[in-house]
């Protein structure tokens, strides 16, 4: 039989190439799972163990488990109050009469790096992000060289602007509050404290004001809150980055806008996706004749919207609330106190509801543990992300977990469980 060696050689080479290709293809398929993209870590969790707290960095909040021992860093303090913004996370540790302690982190590729530790002079009253700054405020400061009846004035409110890039102090400004409105300065018996820092996105930030009697501070500590003097009015100041007072929003429809924890004032200001600002009032003061509710400052408006009033008492059954968290659109998560009766600044607050501020509706969240079984009731920070709400919950006799809340249905389901965690202070994206 005649064999064409050129044809045979050509066929042999084609066969070898085919086999080689098949081998390479099979090898690639076999290893494909190893080369699959890994979910990007983007969420920071402050989880507390028996006696220490840890910062965890995770990619998934919807399900699964993570051990507290998988921490990327042990936190210097326990009990931080967290804020998240501009791809950074900052925690402030409340130290009573002593200066507060701060810690900050930033994202670097798929890792989290500490930016710095810092101290908050004279502790802190309220805080928040504005422009390229993180602002920390403390009231009851002494105004140098200014006296009333031979005594140093202590109505000053100090605003410390930290650069978000490195959390160094950019500016520190103390303003007097006696003359901040025409209603003050007449009897020299009142001071104004501030609650919340809300960036309007137009070069201004808003902060609610609470008026109280004077309470002589301890040296270097800032004031503690004395008796509130204006229970049935709501006041919001607008400042620029140079602490120039641009205007004051005032209404007698609600009491003051602020949650309370010891001497801290917790923001009840919320901005919707369209730029409208809802000013909530949680009705902490039982002597106030005004209900819990909300008012509206439309985007770039210079006064409250006279056509908007939301009586939250009427739809909640009369429960007061402490904290407000924006989720999406004009929907917010409200943190209500467990009881309607007499409440203190550290009273348990573990009832939650979804509020659509634009539609003026309230729906109680279902699927969470019973409020009496929830143990983390102070300083919890919820997160709105991609249309959902993520709420840290610590439950008696169970590991702490992140619950995922659908704001449309107000239904919650257990998501990520942190094994070994007795509590979760906060969760945020960086």
C-alpha positions as CSV (number, residue, x, y, z in Angstrom):
1,X,0.0,0.0,0.0
2,X,1.3,3.4,-0.9
3,X,1.6,5.9,1.9
4,X,1.9,9.6,1.2
5,X,4.3,10.6,3.9
6,X,3.6,14.2,3.5
7,X,-0.2,13.7,4.1
8,X,0.6,11.3,7.0
9,X,2.9,13.9,8.6
10,X,0.3,16.6,8.2
11,X,-2.4,14.5,9.8
12,X,-0.2,13.5,12.7
13,X,0.6,17.1,13.4
14,X,-3.1,18.1,13.4
15,X,-3.9,15.2,15.7
16,X,-1.2,16.3,18.2
17,X,-2.4,19.9,18.1
18,X,-5.9,18.8,18.7
19,X,-4.9,16.7,21.6
20,X,-2.8,19.5,23.0
21,X,-5.7,21.9,22.7
22,X,-8.0,19.5,24.4
23,X,-5.6,19.0,27.2
24,X,-5.2,22.7,27.7
25,X,-8.9,23.2,27.5
26,X,-9.6,20.5,30.1
27,X,-7.0,21.9,32.4
28,X,-8.5,25.4,32.2
29,X,-12.0,24.0,33.0
30,X,-10.7,22.1,35.9
31,X,-9.1,25.1,37.4
32,X,-11.9,27.6,36.5
33,X,-13.4,27.7,40.0
34,X,-10.1,28.8,41.5
35,X,-9.9,31.7,39.1
36,X,-13.5,32.8,39.7
37,X,-13.8,36.4,40.9
38,X,-13.9,36.9,44.6
39,X,-16.5,39.2,46.1
40,X,-14.9,42.5,47.1
41,X,-14.8,43.3,50.8
42,X,-16.4,46.6,51.4
43,X,-18.2,46.6,54.8
44,X,-16.7,47.4,58.2
45,X,-18.3,45.8,61.3
46,X,-17.6,46.7,64.9
47,X,-18.2,43.5,66.8
48,X,-17.9,43.1,70.6
49,X,-16.7,40.0,72.3
50,X,-16.5,39.2,76.0
51,X,-14.2,42.1,76.9
52,X,-12.8,43.4,73.6
53,X,-14.2,44.8,70.4
54,X,-12.9,44.0,66.9
55,X,-13.2,45.5,63.5
56,X,-14.2,43.0,60.8
57,X,-14.0,43.5,57.1
58,X,-16.5,41.5,55.1
59,X,-18.0,41.2,51.6
60,X,-21.4,39.6,52.3
61,X,-24.1,40.8,54.7
62,X,-27.0,38.8,53.3
63,X,-26.2,35.3,54.8
64,X,-23.5,33.1,56.2
65,X,-21.3,33.3,59.2
66,X,-18.0,34.9,60.2
67,X,-16.1,34.4,63.3
68,X,-15.2,37.3,65.6
69,X,-11.7,35.7,65.7
70,X,-11.3,36.5,62.0
71,X,-10.9,40.2,62.9
72,X,-8.5,42.3,61.0
73,X,-7.8,44.5,64.0
74,X,-8.6,44.7,67.7
75,X,-10.2,48.1,68.4
76,X,-8.4,50.3,71.0
77,X,-11.7,51.0,72.8
78,X,-15.2,49.5,73.2
79,X,-18.5,51.3,72.7
80,X,-17.6,53.5,69.6
81,X,-20.2,55.7,68.0
82,X,-19.6,55.2,64.3
83,X,-20.0,57.4,61.2
84,X,-19.3,56.4,57.6
85,X,-18.6,58.8,54.7
86,X,-16.2,59.6,51.9
87,X,-14.8,56.0,51.9
88,X,-13.8,56.3,55.5
89,X,-15.1,55.1,58.8
90,X,-14.7,57.0,62.1
91,X,-15.5,55.9,65.6
92,X,-15.8,58.1,68.6
93,X,-15.6,56.5,72.1
94,X,-17.6,58.3,74.8
95,X,-15.5,58.8,77.9
96,X,-17.9,60.6,80.2
97,X,-16.4,63.8,81.6
98,X,-13.1,63.1,79.9
99,X,-12.1,63.9,76.3
100,X,-13.4,61.5,73.7
101,X,-11.2,59.1,71.8
102,X,-11.4,58.8,68.0
103,X,-10.2,56.1,65.5
104,X,-10.5,56.3,61.7
105,X,-10.0,53.9,58.8
106,X,-9.9,54.0,55.1
107,X,-10.1,51.5,52.3
108,X,-7.0,50.6,50.3
109,X,-7.8,48.2,47.5
110,X,-9.2,45.1,49.2
111,X,-7.8,46.0,52.6
112,X,-8.7,48.4,55.4
113,X,-6.0,50.6,56.9
114,X,-6.1,52.7,60.0
115,X,-5.7,56.4,59.3
116,X,-5.1,57.6,62.8
117,X,-6.1,57.6,66.4
118,X,-7.1,61.1,67.7
119,X,-8.5,62.8,70.8
120,X,-11.6,64.9,70.9
121,X,-10.9,67.9,73.2
122,X,-13.5,68.4,75.9
123,X,-15.4,65.2,74.7
124,X,-18.2,65.4,72.1
125,X,-21.8,66.4,71.9
126,X,-22.7,65.7,68.3
127,X,-20.8,64.9,65.0
128,X,-21.1,64.3,61.3
129,X,-19.7,64.6,57.8
130,X,-19.7,67.9,55.8
131,X,-17.9,68.6,52.6
132,X,-14.4,67.2,53.0
133,X,-14.5,67.4,56.8
134,X,-15.7,65.4,59.8
135,X,-17.1,67.8,62.3
136,X,-17.1,67.2,66.1
137,X,-19.1,69.6,68.3
138,X,-19.1,70.2,72.0
139,X,-21.2,72.7,73.9
140,X,-20.8,74.6,77.2
141,X,-17.4,76.1,76.2
142,X,-15.9,79.1,77.9
143,X,-15.6,82.2,75.7
144,X,-12.2,83.8,76.3
145,X,-12.3,87.3,77.7
146,X,-16.1,87.4,77.9
147,X,-18.0,87.6,81.2
148,X,-21.5,88.0,82.5
149,X,-21.9,89.6,85.9
150,X,-18.2,88.9,86.6
151,X,-18.3,85.3,85.6
152,X,-16.8,83.7,82.5
153,X,-19.4,83.0,79.8
154,X,-19.8,79.3,79.1
155,X,-22.4,79.4,76.3
156,X,-19.8,78.7,73.6
157,X,-20.2,75.8,71.2
158,X,-17.0,74.6,69.6
159,X,-17.0,73.0,66.1
160,X,-13.8,71.1,65.3
161,X,-13.3,70.4,61.5
162,X,-11.2,67.3,60.8
163,X,-9.7,66.7,57.4
164,X,-11.2,63.4,56.1
165,X,-8.0,62.7,54.3
166,X,-6.0,62.2,57.5
167,X,-8.3,63.3,60.3
168,X,-6.0,66.1,61.4
169,X,-7.7,69.2,62.7
170,X,-8.3,71.7,59.9
171,X,-10.1,74.4,61.9
172,X,-11.5,74.9,65.4
173,X,-14.1,77.6,65.9
174,X,-16.1,78.5,69.0
175,X,-19.3,80.5,68.7
176,X,-21.4,82.2,71.4
177,X,-25.0,81.0,71.5
178,X,-26.6,83.7,73.7
179,X,-27.1,86.0,70.7
180,X,-27.7,83.4,68.0
181,X,-31.3,84.4,67.9
182,X,-33.3,87.4,69.0
183,X,-35.0,85.3,71.6
184,X,-31.8,84.7,73.4
185,X,-29.5,87.0,75.3
186,X,-32.3,88.7,77.2
187,X,-31.9,87.0,80.5
188,X,-28.5,85.3,80.1
189,X,-29.9,82.1,81.6
190,X,-30.1,80.0,78.4
191,X,-27.5,78.3,76.2
192,X,-28.0,76.5,72.9
193,X,-26.6,73.0,72.1
194,X,-26.5,71.5,68.7
195,X,-27.7,68.1,67.4
196,X,-26.6,66.5,64.1
197,X,-24.4,67.6,61.2
198,X,-26.2,67.3,57.9
199,X,-24.5,68.2,54.6
200,X,-27.0,69.9,52.3
201,X,-24.6,69.6,49.3
202,X,-24.7,73.3,48.6
203,X,-21.9,74.5,50.8
204,X,-24.0,74.6,54.0
205,X,-24.7,72.1,56.8
206,X,-27.7,72.0,59.1
207,X,-27.7,71.4,62.8
208,X,-30.7,71.4,65.2
209,X,-30.6,73.5,68.3
210,X,-31.7,72.7,71.8
211,X,-32.2,75.5,74.3
212,X,-31.6,74.8,78.0
213,X,-30.8,76.5,81.3
214,X,-27.2,77.0,82.2
215,X,-25.4,74.1,83.8
216,X,-22.0,75.0,85.1
217,X,-19.5,72.6,83.4
218,X,-16.6,70.9,85.0
219,X,-13.3,72.5,83.8
220,X,-12.4,71.3,80.4
221,X,-15.3,68.9,80.0
222,X,-18.1,70.9,78.3
223,X,-21.6,71.3,79.7
224,X,-24.1,68.7,80.6
225,X,-27.7,69.3,79.8
226,X,-29.8,71.2,82.3
227,X,-33.6,71.8,82.1
228,X,-34.8,72.3,78.5
229,X,-36.4,75.7,78.1
230,X,-38.1,75.6,74.7
231,X,-40.0,72.3,74.7
232,X,-42.6,73.2,72.1
233,X,-40.5,74.7,69.3
234,X,-38.1,73.4,66.7
235,X,-35.0,75.3,65.6
236,X,-32.5,74.4,62.9
237,X,-29.4,76.5,62.1
238,X,-27.6,76.6,58.7
239,X,-23.9,77.3,58.7
240,X,-21.2,77.5,56.0
241,X,-17.7,76.0,56.3
242,X,-16.5,79.2,58.0
243,X,-19.2,78.9,60.7
244,X,-21.1,81.9,59.4
245,X,-24.7,81.6,60.5
246,X,-26.7,81.7,57.2
247,X,-30.2,81.4,58.6
248,X,-32.4,79.7,61.2
249,X,-35.4,77.5,60.5
250,X,-38.0,77.8,63.2
251,X,-41.5,76.3,63.8
252,X,-43.9,75.8,66.7
253,X,-45.5,72.7,65.2
254,X,-43.0,70.3,66.9
255,X,-40.6,70.2,69.8
256,X,-36.8,70.1,69.4
257,X,-35.2,67.8,66.9
258,X,-32.8,65.5,68.7
259,X,-32.3,62.1,70.2
260,X,-30.6,61.8,73.6
261,X,-27.9,59.7,75.2
262,X,-26.5,61.2,78.4
263,X,-25.0,64.5,77.4
264,X,-24.9,63.6,73.7
265,X,-27.4,64.8,71.1
266,X,-28.3,62.3,68.4
267,X,-29.2,63.6,65.0
268,X,-32.8,63.4,63.9
269,X,-32.1,65.1,60.6
270,X,-32.5,63.0,57.4
271,X,-31.9,63.9,53.7
272,X,-33.9,62.1,51.0
273,X,-32.3,61.2,47.7
274,X,-33.8,64.2,46.0
275,X,-32.1,66.6,48.4
276,X,-35.2,67.3,50.6
277,X,-34.4,67.4,54.3
278,X,-36.8,65.9,56.8
279,X,-36.5,67.3,60.3
280,X,-37.8,64.7,62.8
281,X,-38.7,65.2,66.4
282,X,-38.9,62.2,68.6
283,X,-40.9,63.7,71.5
284,X,-38.3,62.8,74.2
285,X,-39.7,65.5,76.6
286,X,-42.9,64.3,78.2
287,X,-43.8,67.8,79.3
288,X,-43.9,68.9,75.7
289,X,-47.4,69.4,74.2
290,X,-46.2,68.6,70.7
291,X,-46.3,65.1,69.2
292,X,-43.5,63.1,67.7
293,X,-43.4,64.1,64.0
294,X,-41.5,65.5,61.1
295,X,-41.3,68.8,59.1
296,X,-39.9,69.4,55.6
297,X,-37.2,71.7,54.3
298,X,-37.3,71.3,50.5
299,X,-34.0,71.3,48.6
300,X,-32.3,74.7,48.9
301,X,-35.4,76.2,50.6
302,X,-34.8,78.9,53.2
303,X,-37.8,78.1,55.4
304,X,-39.9,75.1,56.5
305,X,-42.5,73.9,54.0
306,X,-45.8,75.3,55.4
307,X,-47.8,72.6,53.6
308,X,-46.0,69.7,55.2
309,X,-46.7,68.2,58.6
310,X,-46.3,64.6,59.6
311,X,-47.8,63.5,62.9
312,X,-45.8,60.4,63.7
313,X,-47.6,59.9,67.1
314,X,-50.8,59.4,65.2
315,X,-49.5,56.4,63.3
316,X,-47.1,54.9,65.9
317,X,-49.5,54.7,68.8
318,X,-47.7,57.4,70.7
319,X,-44.2,55.8,71.0
320,X,-41.3,58.2,71.2
321,X,-38.2,57.6,69.0
322,X,-34.5,58.2,69.3
323,X,-32.6,57.6,66.1
324,X,-33.3,58.1,62.3
325,X,-31.4,56.3,59.5
326,X,-31.9,57.0,55.8
327,X,-32.4,54.0,53.6
328,X,-33.5,55.0,50.1
329,X,-35.6,57.7,48.5
330,X,-37.6,59.3,51.3
331,X,-37.7,56.1,53.4
332,X,-36.1,56.0,56.8
333,X,-35.7,53.5,59.6
334,X,-36.8,54.9,63.0
335,X,-35.6,53.5,66.3
336,X,-38.4,53.7,68.8
337,X,-38.2,53.3,72.6
338,X,-39.7,50.1,73.9
339,X,-42.2,51.9,76.2
340,X,-44.4,54.9,76.0
341,X,-44.0,55.9,79.6
342,X,-41.3,57.9,81.3
343,X,-38.0,57.4,79.5
344,X,-34.4,58.3,80.3
345,X,-31.6,59.0,77.9
346,X,-30.3,55.4,78.1
347,X,-33.8,53.7,78.1
348,X,-34.0,50.6,75.8
349,X,-34.9,51.5,72.2
350,X,-35.4,48.4,70.1
351,X,-38.7,48.8,68.3
352,X,-38.2,49.7,64.6
353,X,-40.4,51.0,61.9
354,X,-40.1,52.0,58.3
355,X,-41.3,55.5,57.6
356,X,-42.0,56.9,54.2
357,X,-41.7,60.6,55.0
358,X,-43.0,61.7,51.6
359,X,-46.1,59.5,51.8
360,X,-46.5,60.1,55.5
361,X,-46.7,56.3,56.3
362,X,-45.3,54.1,59.0
363,X,-45.0,50.3,59.0
364,X,-43.6,48.4,62.0
365,X,-40.7,46.1,61.1
366,X,-41.5,42.3,61.4
367,X,-39.1,39.4,61.6
368,X,-36.8,40.9,64.3
369,X,-36.4,39.4,67.8
370,X,-38.8,40.7,70.5
371,X,-37.6,44.1,71.7
372,X,-37.2,42.7,75.3
373,X,-34.7,40.2,74.0
374,X,-32.6,42.7,72.1
375,X,-29.6,43.7,74.2
376,X,-27.8,46.3,72.1
377,X,-30.1,49.3,72.5
378,X,-27.7,52.2,72.6
379,X,-25.3,53.5,69.9
380,X,-26.5,51.1,67.1
381,X,-25.8,52.3,63.6
382,X,-27.9,51.0,60.8
383,X,-27.0,51.3,57.1
384,X,-29.0,51.9,54.0
385,X,-27.4,50.3,50.9
386,X,-28.8,49.6,47.5
387,X,-32.4,50.0,48.5
388,X,-32.1,47.8,51.7
389,X,-31.5,48.5,55.3
390,X,-28.9,46.5,57.3
391,X,-29.5,46.6,61.1
392,X,-27.1,45.1,63.7
393,X,-29.0,43.1,66.4
394,X,-27.7,41.4,69.5
395,X,-30.1,38.9,71.0
396,X,-30.1,37.2,74.4
397,X,-28.4,33.7,74.2
398,X,-27.5,34.1,70.5
399,X,-24.6,35.4,68.5
400,X,-25.1,38.9,67.2
401,X,-26.2,39.2,63.6
402,X,-27.0,41.6,60.8
403,X,-30.7,41.7,59.8
404,X,-31.7,42.7,56.3
405,X,-34.8,44.8,56.1
406,X,-36.9,45.3,52.9
407,X,-38.2,48.9,53.2
408,X,-41.1,48.1,50.9
409,X,-42.6,45.3,53.0
410,X,-40.9,46.2,56.4
411,X,-39.9,42.6,56.7
412,X,-36.6,41.6,58.2
413,X,-34.6,38.4,57.8
414,X,-31.4,37.3,59.6
415,X,-28.3,37.8,57.4
416,X,-24.7,37.5,58.4
417,X,-24.1,36.0,61.8
418,X,-20.9,37.0,63.7
419,X,-20.0,34.0,65.8
420,X,-18.7,34.8,69.3
421,X,-20.1,38.4,69.1
422,X,-22.2,39.7,72.0
423,X,-23.0,42.9,70.2
424,X,-22.5,44.8,67.0
425,X,-22.2,48.6,67.4
426,X,-22.2,49.6,63.7
427,X,-22.0,48.6,60.1
428,X,-21.0,50.7,57.2
429,X,-19.5,50.8,53.7
430,X,-16.1,52.2,53.1
